[in-house]
Every structure is written in C-alpha cells, then in structure tokens.
Amino acid sequence: MAGQRADVAQFASTVESSRLTRSNDILVQIDLARVIANAIAIRKQVGVDVLAVVKADAYGLGASQVVSALASVVDGFCVFSLREAMDANGGRPMPKPTLALGPCEPAELWAYKTLNVRPSVWDAGHAETLRDCRPVLAVDTGMQRFACPADQCAAVFEAGQCDEAFTHATTLPRVQLLRDIVGPWCLKLHAAGTSLLNEKSAWLDAVRPGLALYRGAVRVTARLIDCRKTMGQAGYTNFTSPHHGVFLGGYSNGLRAGPCLINGRQSRVIEVGMQSAYVETYADDRAGDEVVLLGDGLSEETLAQAWGVGAHELLVRLCGAGQRKYI
Ligand SMILES: *Cc1c(COP(=O)(O)O)cnc(C)c1O
C-alpha cells in the first residue's frame, strides 16, 4: 500500500515537473487576420471543403479565438476530443460541423449532438451506439493507430450507417488506399493535412489543414534585461562572444538555443537555462530591446530545424512559452 502510494506520488511529481510554464516575460502575439488569410488561400487553392484542425488548443494559438475567427471562413472544424470542442466554444454548439478525430466516447451521445460534433469510429459496437450522431468512419491506411483496419471497414460502415470516411494520410499511396477500401460506398472522403495540400489527388472532398493555417501567424518576443561585453568565457557552457545579452525565458518555458533577431539583425540564442537565456548581441544593443524568437521572417521551419524538432512541435512549444496576446 505504502509502496503504491509512493509510486503514485512519484508519478504525480514527474507529471508536474515536466509541465512547461508560461513566462510573464515572453510575449506570444497571435495574428488572427493571418490565420483567416491562410484559410481563405487554402480554400481558394483546393476548391473543396476546408475542415480547420483546432486540436491541442489550436496548436497553442487558442482554440476559442481561432474558432471564432474562422467560423465564417471554413466549412468545418476538427478537434481531438469532445472535451476540446466543449472548451473551444464555451460549452455552446460548435459554429460549424466538427469532427472529433480521437477515440470516441460512446456514452456521450447527447453531448455529441448538442455540441455539433461527430465522432470518429473504428469499432462496429461504437458505430452502432453512436449511429444517431452521424459517426465518421476512420480508416487505417498505415498509421496503425486510432482507425479501422481495411477488413473491418464494411462492418463499421454498416453499423454506423456512415456517410463520411477519412484517413490520416501522409503519402499519396495511402490516399489511394482509402479510395480503394471505401470507394464503392459513395461516401464523403478526406485524407490530406498540411503535408499533402499541394497534391491535387489528395484533396478528395475536403482537406484538414492544421499547421498550414497557423504558419506566419505567431510572433514570439522577449526583452533583453542585460547587455554586456563578454569577458572571457561565460555561462554554463563557457561560451565566448564579443557581446551578449540575457532575457527571461528558458527551458522551463520550452525554449531551446537557435536563431533569433535583435533590432532587425540576425542573432542567436547561445545558451538556455531554466528561466533565462543568453543571446549574442552587438555593441549598440541595449537592455529593453526586443528579441524576436519567432516571426518577422524567422519561420517555423527554420527554427524547427535548428531546434531539431518538427514544425508542429516548435509551434506548440513557442505558443506555450509566454502570455498570449491577440492582434
Ligand atoms: C492533426 C491532424 C491533421 C492536421 O495536420 P497538419 O499537419 O497540422 O495539417 C489532419 N488530420 C488528422 C487526422 C490529424 O490528427
């Protein structure tokens, strides 16, 4: 018993310590007009329904703000869970039909209906239970998680009387596999997220972009609190530099070393500590000057590469680093 309690306490403490915190000294500016413009551009490019993916708090940009901004621009939304749909619109029905991509909740029939959310299904039992919520068949074309293997699709389709099916495709052969598996049933089909937006044959009846909606819409900044001429070796890593500055924000806020901009010049976050970081500066940079960590031409892709993570992870981490402000 005591051992079990200790295990639970230890687990709770690791969960707690791995949780990143929002720094008060980092500003996350979110340009909703850019999100709207991105959505309109995608709509124009593909000419089919755009289902905006707002899962994970819209990748950190804020699901409720993004949902209101896009409500009259897109054809539908995708969340991960019913809970996210509830949070995204203050418990009111979603303003456009919404698909929950993750595991369904068979006991929540009423919640799906009142929130304007359709569940994804890949199990005949769940499909039948949720039939009145117009369940959408999730087809496994290779991800091997959260979706229906090809040989069970017919049973789920029948049980749920589905009129729509999708797969999470990352390649064109997987899009084709979706068509091969469910093609004969004349369903509304979708497969493409951001990575297949430039592939016409992946568009089908709708696209589900996430990242492509948010590119260029987030600007993350901090302020130098200190600027110095570097004397010999400094920091934890004994770095050398003609000059350096410090801002408040560190790995507890999800930050890593990489490129940044100061006073319009390319610079570099040299070293990241728990709640502060060193940056390279020029002799004329001053305390109070802005350090741009994302935006102003410093793209998600460039930073993601420098951080050694994907662009999705980069965006979520940086959006969570500080206080969000909408412009
Ligand atoms: C997250 C997700 C998307 C969106 O992916 P992006 O690469 O951000 O466009 C689309 N479909 C499913 C099933 C997803 O889980």
The ligand as a Gaussian input file, in Angstrom:
#p B3LYP/6-31G(d) Opt

LIG

0 1
 C       -3.515000      16.809000     -36.710000
 C       -4.267000      16.198000     -37.820000
 C       -4.404000      16.878000     -39.033000
 C       -3.715000      18.195000     -39.337000
 O       -2.334000      18.000000     -39.543000
 P       -1.395000      19.178000     -40.058000
 O       -0.152000      18.502000     -40.467000
 O       -1.173000      20.108000     -38.904000
 O       -2.104000      19.849000     -41.166000
 C       -5.211000      16.300000     -40.012000
 N       -5.810000      15.102000     -39.802000
 C       -5.670000      14.415000     -38.647000
 C       -6.351000      13.101000     -38.509000
 C       -4.881000      14.933000     -37.626000
 O       -4.747000      14.232000     -36.497000

